[in-house]
């Protein structure tokens, strides 16, 4: 919905040996009301909480 993508960086433990890691956004499949019809979409939880996605019940 909002175009969130994974963030990339490094794990950095005490030994300073950096390894790659990724931070995934919390994406949920919800049934949303789009143009009067219920449709399943992928939306991040921050958009669902903010009310940017009209969740169909």
Secondary structure as UniProt FT lines:
FT   STRAND          7..12
FT   TURN            14..15
FT   STRAND          18..23
FT   STRAND          27..34
FT   TURN            35..36
FT   STRAND          37..44
FT   HELIX           45..50
//
